Amino acid sequence: MSAQPGTAFEPVLTRHVREANSFALDSYLKQSPGYEGLRKALTQRPGEIIEQVKASGLRGRGGAGFPTGLKWQFVLKDTPKPKYIACNADESEPGTFKDHVLMERNPHLLIEGCAIGCYAIGARVAYIYIRGEFLHVQEILEKAIEEAYHAGYLGKNIFGSGFDCDVYVHRGAGAYEAGEETALIESLEGKRAQPRIKPPFPAVEGLYQCPTAVNNVETLCNVPFIVLNGAEWFAALGPEKNGGPKLYCISGHVERPGVYEASMHTTLRELVFGEQYARGMAGGRAFKAIIPGGSSVPILLDKDLDTPASFDGVQKAGSLLGSAGLIVMDDSVCMVWLAMNLLHFYRHESCGKCTPCREGGDWLYKLLQRVESGEGREKDIDLLFGVASNIVGKTLCAFGDAAATPVLTTLNLFRHEFEAHVREGRCTLPAEWRTSRPVLAH
Amino acid sequence: MSFHPRMDYAPATFHTSARTLAEEGEPFAFTPEHQASFDDNVARYPPDQRKSAILFALYLAQRQQGYITGAAMRHVAGQIGCTAAEVEDVVSYYTMFYTKPVGKYVLNVCRTLSCALLGAERLTESLCEALGIEPGQTTPDGEFTVIEVECLGACDRAPVVMVNDDWHERLAPERAAEFLEDIRKRGLPACSGCHLDVERDATR
């Protein structure tokens, strides 16, 4: 494995988050980049910034891992329409809480990233779409924006360059689907958060039918560092095509859950068991499974843990890095219950636009409920597989695939647990191990 | 393969909509402060895109009277310059808008995987048992509502509860009753917050 032993990695994005008042402008100005990235960017041509971001290999941190430089390059240039940056701060993927920390402790970094992004694509307004539940984070962010305006890092004629930029926070109101880029745009326009048919992609027709780049918070936070320290520096921080620092959110049955920054050389095993990371299983129980990238990706087992936690590494192991939300489960977890818990989520959050997802999610949940409660029939297992397979690839956005994944992956790896539920008429794990309660009707 | 249940077509119950009309409520208009706040917010968007401020307007309406009534929706529609149906379309989609009165304290218990792994289901049970209600209900004294919500995005502090706009982290099911007592006594300051609260920790 290419993992670097001893990890000489210095945190980049979260370096100062544990310092007192790290969110204040005067603290930020003492740190790197401290708006020096923006100052430097404004001395260059927008095209040069895009080239640098492309050369750095920065990939979107929201889930899909799409190269950010390309996304910016696709934003239509020759148009009289205004252009926009829509920053995706909806952070709703179960198991993900990295942007939460960045915005709460380092809001100026995001503001600087938004401003550079605007300059690069020729926009002058960025909207930060934050989930409605994060009011405490929003207040910090709004205060930081106010500070930035007062100090002249936002507003008119920034650094005397003639570049104007406004950054606004837009509060969502509780919808997972708003994290999908076109649904986010719909929600910004004041409608239900439902995805649009693509193409046209947002880069051509996004917010208010204008060219728009939708970028995740962590993605934009990386940009000032790339401008200041160079594309080579950034790329060298990780494996090929997986450069830069990465935030990992580790939750579930671990000793020390939290957000950890590491290079993408780091293996999943180090992240879960490493002394400087999550420190292994809570209560000394045995490891059973891990969801490595937020609830929408396939489960990995102990044998896969030596994979580097990079976009390409995790994909090679048969899953996806997604939003880097690592959910760790010990041997007390029933996999039928797990699939049921997640399908409750997807059933509830489905926006209802595409039939396979809206109806299929509900059927999957009902079937799982039946199997989990011990009333399942043998053919229910094939039925689960059939319904899930009929959602995959048949919806406008990736939500459909995401909703089917928990069922397909548990069936694939833990089919024997489903069979045991049907055979025994109950969950076969010892009752005292159960984290779940009996299924309640609701 | 068909997994659809056998269904008699067009009996009397077929296609009965579950839709209930919004409560009309008292006549509604923004207070002068809320009106100013709305006018300020709507200026963030292009002049022909007032609809972008709809969520903000609905939050104001909800803050003003606790939940969103038909009269409030109509008022918001007038402010935005759209139809009341468009406003209702939005209200009915987003989970953070209430169309019925809720308690003084709304306990939003996260029920998704990371919180569930650490006992969120038992937490909901304990809270409901202590209050004598079911999830989704409000106590008769109008103090507490318990709602099960999906992932709140603070999975390292599981199980997490959002109380109105404040947060409480790592609430063990065994401490549920104690927590409720604390809220009754002190109100929202009983919540621990959900921060990497370096400043607070330093003063301990």
Interface residues (C-beta under 8 A of the other chain):
Chain A: V17 R18 E19 A20 N21 S22 P82 E91 S92 E93 P94 G95 T96 F97 H100 V101 E104 R105 R131 G132 E133 F134 L135 H136 D166 Y168 H170 R171 G172 A173 G174 A175 Y176 S187 L188 E189 G190 K191 R192 A193 Y208 C249 I250 S251 G252 H253 P257 G258 V259 I291 S295 G325 I327 M329 V333 L338 N341 L342 H344 F345 H348 E349 C351 W363 L383 G386 V387 T435 S436 R437 H442
Chain B: M1 F3 R44 P46 Q49 K51 S52 A53 I54 L55 F56 L58 Y59 I80 D89 V90 Y93 Y94 T95 M96 F97 N108 R111 T112 L113 S114 A116 L117 L118 G119 E121 R122 E125 P135 G136 E148 V149 E150 C151 L152 G153 A154 C155 D156 R157 A158 M162 D165 D166 W167 G193 C194 H195 L196 V198 E199 A202
